[in-house]
Amino acid sequence: MERKMTGGCMCGAVRYEATGEPFAVTHCHCLSCRKHNGGPVVTLAGFKKEQLEFTKNDRKIYESSPGVGRAFCENCGTPLTWEGDGGELGQIFELHISTFDNPDVLVPTAHAFEPERIPWFDIADKLPRYEGFAEDSPLLRHGPIIED
């Protein structure tokens, strides 16, 4: 039996259910994700379109760039997803992990868009840091920048 994970916005107006394992759980440092989230980094869990169902109400979508939607609850404003073309994966949804009812089970494995990281913010983990998306960009290093 496949794992099912539920989540939704702060006010409960929008709910979703994700089935199976995410194809990635990543800390993203890109400017667009940071703007959408309002924080110095965002952590996303990626699922294919067929793995995700919105079970209560629909989300509002802002097209942040051609072919990329960023969804949120139009009632409370909670950021919910990055939505777009995942190449070989087809249509994908990357959900903000803090919108899951049990985000503890979604453990990040990498950092994406490390060059866009806010310089004063670095997470003290040993995860790989990539120039862009982990699947198709150069590895920059493992772990935070250590300054003497």
C-alpha positions, 0 to 999 in steps of 0.5 A: 500500500502506498503512503498517503500524506495530507496537508493544506493551508493555514485556514484549512480552506485548501487541502491536498493528498499526496500518494507515494514517495516524492521524487525529491525533497530539496532546500531551494535558495532561488529568488523566486521561491524566496519571494513566494515564501517570504523566507531566506530559503524554502523546502519543497517536496516534489510529486508528479501530477498523478500523485497529487489530488486537491481534496478541498477547494482549489488553490489560486495560481499566480503565473510567476514566469511562463509555464510556472505557477505558484499556488496559494490559498486565496483566503489566508494567503498560505503559499502551497506549490511551485507547479510546472513542467518537470521534463521527463517527469511531466507536470510536477507539483513541488509542495512547501513541506510546512503545509503537510500535516506531518512534515517531519517525514520529508527529509531534504537531500540537497540544496538547489540554486546555491549561488542565489543563497542570501549570503548571511544565511547558510544551513549547517548540514552536510547536504550537497549544494548545486548550482541549479536543480540537483538533477541537472546542474553542477555540484558546488560543494557539500556542507556550508561555507566555512569561514575562518 
